[in-house]
Amino acid sequence: MVVLNGIKRALTRLLSEAFPEANLFTEDIEQIEAADGKAFPLLHLQLNLQGSELAMGADTRDKTVLIDITYMEESRSRNQTLYEVQERLELAIGGGFFCGDRYLHVESIHGNIADDLLHVTFSVAFNDGIPQAGETFDLFGELEVRM
């Protein structure tokens, strides 16, 4: 089962490897006071569940999660740096990423620069099983074939 915190952990690991020079925040930006007193450059990761719909048979859900990565170089960022970071983010995310044993495919990545902030957004859509309570069945059994 894919959970939002699992996606956040997978992306945190991916972004930490791709941007070792940046401080990565996954909670409120109030954390801007970094331990060493230097918060910039910073990446902020935000996940939003866009939809969770019952699929046919009602034993799975089709889910869509919007991921927003914000980059800030310092109190005032240069466009040249923001363009480079956007390209690095696109390379790091590539066609998708692993979340546990599942690969989440990323079809398109969008970038936007406003007020000296770079926002890179993309969605992941996946189908997830709904845990069923009650009777369980063996997945595999023995089969005898007579010819």
Beta strands, then each sheet from edge to edge (+ up, - down):
strand 1: 23-25
strand 2: 42-54
strand 3: 60-72
strand 4: 96-99
strand 5: 102-105
strand 6: 109-114
strand 7: 117-129
sheet 1: 1+ 2+ 3- 7+ 6-
sheet 2: 4+ 5-
end
